[in-house]
Amino acid sequence: MSLSLPPFSFDNSYARELPGLYVDWPPAAAPAPRLLFLNQPLGAELSLPALAEDQAAALFAGNALPVGAQPIAQAYAGHQFGGFSPSLGDGRALLMGELIDANGQRRDLAFKGSGRTPFSRGGDGKAAVGPMLREVLIGEAMHALGVPTTRALAVVATGEAVYREEALPGAVLTRVAASHLRVGTFQYFAARGELDKLARLADYAVARHDPALREHPERLLAFLRAVTERQARLIAQWMNLGFIHGVMNTDNMTISGETIDYGPCAFMEAYDPATKFSSIDQRGRYAYGNQPPIAQWNLARLAEALLPLLADPEGPESAMDAAVAQVSAVLDGFPAQYDAALRAGQQAKLGVADAGLIDDWLALLQQGKADFTASHRALAAALEGDETPLRRRFESTQGLDAWLARWRAACTATPTALRAVNPAVIPRNHRVEEALAAASENDDLAPFEALLAALRRPFDEDPAQARFTEPAPPAQPACYRTFCGT
């Protein structure tokens, strides 16, 4: 497409420094690109040049690329539901390059749904409007809630159909990330025994995400510890929001500590640690309550990948034993780091430091089948003397009176402080589905835009947002299922 674009300040450090970890590959052309969403605040962070709508549509569909873009499909491996696949990679994604944002941070700019690549494994490489707009809603909600996350910059309808169980309108998402380095990226070279390339990858990851560790005497061990600490904090945030990722494969765990890949994710309503929604997670491996131990399991796979750099596999057995002991000590620290982050969040949400009160509260929520988000939010009104919003969340209030008396005696927070950490609005599954159905089936973006506006102000008390705060009818979450979009 002969459409001129203003210059972008692209760099391509990943492509430049990590040969062998990608394939140069162009995006597929879209027959009739149409801009559905452009994240203006994120664009300002990235210092993007001003774009006319036709320029934005062409750019973010992949039809016209700015000077300096170098589209590549990244290679990685991964454990998917516990089974190892040595070669996965970007089957429908391309890294365009990197931009330095207004804070001096390097950020990846990548497409999702931009066509087949050598890693597509028989897939069509395409994406549909609904799942791509879903990534906008969940990612922007997580960002507003203070959770480290990749973010959607743009969604463009391609003007062609993609075929899943039915024909769906196609789309390309443009995603921004601190990087797309994953646990599976390290597994790719480790599985092949390509230790020189693995070492270059480790050097790159440390320089990009933990530059203060470059001169550390135990650099890789310190790097593993830093990744572990980031993931402990991230998973604690997920748990304190009732967020269920749905597909915590090692290729979906970032080195940066950002949440990535909003496929079959969902937010829990009635509190139950066994909650899962993903249609592909039939055994509940990635259920809500399993997320912390799965994160530790994934980190153990990162540690395994790094072991050949910590001790020569051909060297003395004692050296490898010592390296295993070192990484095991780092991994063994995960539960305490996670528990500390989880408790800090729980204490803020309830305004108490008493672990017994917190645990009893969660038990009451589960026993009463109470909505996780709305019940936490209603504590502020209860502290002000109005228990009605709280009580109506419980099917059974047995034990609630006694707990409330103990909680009031121990609570040191103000109602304002409680409302500042307990959101009124989350991406409730039925509202997300309504918005996506309107966009996909009727080409009506108004419900999507209204929900997005509410999600960007999750802590506000706004009567106009009331419909976004209410749980779905009880029968709906019981049969709700999410899908990966492929």
VENHU-V831671 format. One record per residue. N is the residue number from 1. RES is the residue in one small letter. SS is DSSP state (H for helix, E for strand, - for the rest). PSI is psi as a letter, one per 20 degrees, with the letter a starting at -180 (NA if undefined). Layout:
# VENHU-V831671
N/RES/SS/PSI  N/RES/SS/PSI
This chain:
# VENHU-V831671
1/m/-/p  2/s/-/m  3/l/-/p  4/s/-/q  5/l/-/q  6/p/-/q  7/p/-/q  8/f/-/q  9/s/-/m  10/f/-/q  11/d/E/r  12/n/-/l  13/s/H/h  14/y/H/g  15/a/H/h  16/r/H/h  17/e/H/i  18/l/-/l  19/p/-/q  20/g/-/i  21/l/-/j  22/y/E/r  23/v/E/p  24/d/E/p  25/w/-/p  26/p/-/q  27/p/-/q  28/a/-/q  29/a/-/q  30/a/-/p  31/p/-/h  32/a/-/m  33/p/-/p  34/r/E/p  35/l/E/p  36/l/E/h  37/f/E/p  38/l/E/p  39/n/-/n  40/q/H/g  41/p/H/g  42/l/H/h  43/g/H/h  44/a/H/h  45/e/H/h  46/l/-/i  47/s/-/l  48/l/-/q  49/p/-/q  50/a/-/p  51/l/-/p  52/a/-/r  53/e/H/h  54/d/H/h  55/q/H/g  56/a/H/g  57/a/H/g  58/a/H/g  59/l/H/g  60/f/H/i  61/a/H/i  62/g/-/j  63/n/-/h  64/a/-/p  65/l/-/p  66/p/-/q  67/v/-/p  68/g/-/i  69/a/-/p  70/q/-/n  71/p/-/p  72/i/E/q  73/a/E/p  74/q/E/q  75/a/-/q  76/y/-/r  77/a/-/a  78/g/E/q  79/h/E/o  80/q/E/o  81/f/-/k  82/g/-/i  83/g/E/p  84/f/E/p  85/s/E/o  86/p/-/i  87/s/-/o  88/l/-/e  89/g/-/r  90/d/-/n  91/g/-/i  92/r/-/k  93/a/E/q  94/l/E/p  95/l/E/p  96/m/E/h  97/g/E/a  98/e/E/q  99/l/E/q  100/i/E/p  101/d/-/a  102/a/-/i  103/n/-/j  104/g/-/j  105/q/-/p  106/r/E/p  107/r/E/p  108/d/E/q  109/l/E/o  110/a/E/q  111/f/E/q  112/k/E/p  113/g/-/k  114/s/E/j  115/g/-/r  116/r/-/q  117/t/-/r  118/p/-/i  119/f/-/j  120/s/-/h  121/r/-/l  122/g/-/i  123/g/-/r  124/d/-/i  125/g/-/j  126/k/E/r  127/a/E/q  128/a/E/q  129/v/H/g  130/g/H/g  131/p/H/h  132/m/H/h  133/l/H/h  134/r/H/g  135/e/H/h  136/v/H/g  137/l/H/g  138/i/H/g  139/g/H/g  140/e/H/h  141/a/H/g  142/m/H/g  143/h/H/g  144/a/H/h  145/l/-/i  146/g/-/j  147/v/-/p  148/p/-/p  149/t/E/q  150/t/-/q  151/r/E/q  152/a/E/p  153/l/E/h  154/a/E/q  155/v/E/p  156/v/E/p  157/a/E/p  158/t/E/i  159/g/E/j  160/e/E/q  161/a/E/q  162/v/E/q  163/y/E/o  164/r/-/d  165/e/-/i  166/e/-/r  167/a/E/p  168/l/E/q  169/p/E/p  170/g/E/q  171/a/E/q  172/v/E/p  173/l/E/q  174/t/E/p  175/r/E/q  176/v/E/p  177/a/E/q  178/a/-/h  179/s/-/r  180/h/-/j  181/l/-/p  182/r/E/r  183/v/H/g  184/g/H/h  185/t/H/g  186/f/H/h  187/q/H/h  188/y/H/g  189/f/H/h  190/a/H/g  191/a/H/h  192/r/H/i  193/g/-/k  194/e/-/m  195/l/H/h  196/d/H/g  197/k/H/h  198/l/H/g  199/a/H/g  200/r/H/g  201/l/H/g  202/a/H/g  203/d/H/g  204/y/H/g  205/a/H/g  206/v/H/g  207/a/H/h  208/r/H/g  209/h/H/h  210/d/-/l  211/p/H/h  212/a/H/i  213/l/H/i  214/r/-/h  215/e/-/j  216/h/-/p  217/p/-/h  218/e/-/m  219/r/H/g  220/l/H/h  221/l/H/g  222/a/H/h  223/f/H/g  224/l/H/g  225/r/H/g  226/a/H/g  227/v/H/g  228/t/H/g  229/e/H/g  230/r/H/g  231/q/H/h  232/a/H/g  233/r/H/g  234/l/H/g  235/i/H/h  236/a/H/g  237/q/H/g  238/w/H/g  239/m/H/h  240/n/H/i  241/l/H/i  242/g/-/k  243/f/E/p  244/i/E/o  245/h/-/g  246/g/-/h  247/v/-/m  248/m/-/l  249/n/-/q  250/t/H/h  251/d/H/i  252/n/H/j  253/m/-/o  254/t/E/q  255/i/-/h  256/s/-/h  257/g/-/j  258/e/-/q  259/t/E/p  260/i/-/q  261/d/-/n  262/y/-/m  263/g/-/e  264/p/-/k  265/c/-/r  266/a/E/r  267/f/E/p  268/m/-/q  269/e/-/e  270/a/E/p  271/y/-/p  272/d/-/o  273/p/-/i  274/a/-/j  275/t/-/p  276/k/-/q  277/f/-/h  278/s/E/p  279/s/-/h  280/i/-/i  281/d/-/m  282/q/-/h  283/r/-/j  284/g/-/k  285/r/-/h  286/y/-/k  287/a/-/r  288/y/H/g  289/g/H/i  290/n/H/i  291/q/H/g  292/p/H/g  293/p/H/h  294/i/H/h  295/a/H/g  296/q/H/h  297/w/H/g  298/n/H/g  299/l/H/h  300/a/H/h  301/r/H/h  302/l/H/g  303/a/H/g  304/e/H/g  305/a/H/h  306/l/H/i  307/l/H/g  308/p/H/h  309/l/H/i  310/l/H/h  311/a/-/p  312/d/-/o  313/p/-/h  314/e/-/i  315/g/-/a  316/p/-/q  317/e/H/h  318/s/H/h  319/a/H/g  320/m/H/h  321/d/H/g  322/a/H/g  323/a/H/g  324/v/H/g  325/a/H/h  326/q/H/g  327/v/H/h  328/s/H/h  329/a/H/h  330/v/H/g  331/l/H/h  332/d/H/i  333/g/-/i  334/f/H/g  335/p/H/g  336/a/H/h  337/q/H/g  338/y/H/g  339/d/H/h  340/a/H/g  341/a/H/h  342/l/H/g  343/r/H/h  344/a/H/g  345/g/H/g  346/q/H/g  347/q/H/h  348/a/H/h  349/k/H/h  350/l/H/i  351/g/-/k  352/v/-/q  353/a/-/i  354/d/-/o  355/a/H/h  356/g/H/g  357/l/H/g  358/i/H/g  359/d/H/h  360/d/H/h  361/w/H/g  362/l/H/h  363/a/H/h  364/l/H/g  365/l/H/g  366/q/H/g  367/q/H/g  368/g/-/j  369/k/-/l  370/a/-/q  371/d/E/p  372/f/H/g  373/t/H/g  374/a/H/h  375/s/H/g  376/h/H/g  377/r/H/h  378/a/H/i  379/l/H/h  380/a/H/g  381/a/H/h  382/a/H/h  383/l/H/h  384/e/-/i  385/g/-/i  386/d/-/o  387/e/-/i  388/t/H/g  389/p/H/h  390/l/H/g  391/r/H/h  392/r/-/i  393/r/-/i  394/f/-/p  395/e/-/h  396/s/-/p  397/t/-/j  398/q/-/p  399/g/-/i  400/l/H/g  401/d/H/g  402/a/H/g  403/w/H/g  404/l/H/h  405/a/H/g  406/r/H/g  407/w/H/g  408/r/H/h  409/a/H/h  410/a/H/i  411/c/-/p  412/t/-/j  413/a/-/q  414/t/-/r  415/p/H/h  416/t/H/g  417/a/H/h  418/l/H/g  419/r/H/h  420/a/H/i  421/v/H/i  422/n/-/o  423/p/-/q  424/a/-/h  425/v/-/p  426/i/-/r  427/p/-/m  428/r/-/p  429/n/H/g  430/h/H/h  431/r/H/h  432/v/H/g  433/e/H/h  434/e/H/g  435/a/H/g  436/l/H/h  437/a/H/g  438/a/H/g  439/a/H/g  440/s/H/g  441/e/H/h  442/n/H/j  443/d/-/k  444/d/-/o  445/l/-/i  446/a/H/g  447/p/H/h  448/f/H/g  449/e/H/h  450/a/H/g  451/l/H/g  452/l/H/g  453/a/H/g  454/a/H/g  455/l/H/h  456/r/-/i  457/r/-/m  458/p/-/h  459/f/-/i  460/d/-/q  461/e/-/n  462/d/-/o  463/p/H/h  464/a/H/i  465/q/H/j  466/a/H/h  467/r/H/i  468/f/H/i  469/t/-/i  470/e/-/p  471/p/-/r  472/a/-/q  473/p/-/q  474/p/H/h  475/a/H/h  476/q/H/g  477/p/H/h  478/a/H/h  479/c/H/j  480/y/-/p  481/r/-/q  482/t/E/q  483/f/-/q  484/c/-/i  485/g/-/i  486/t/-/NA
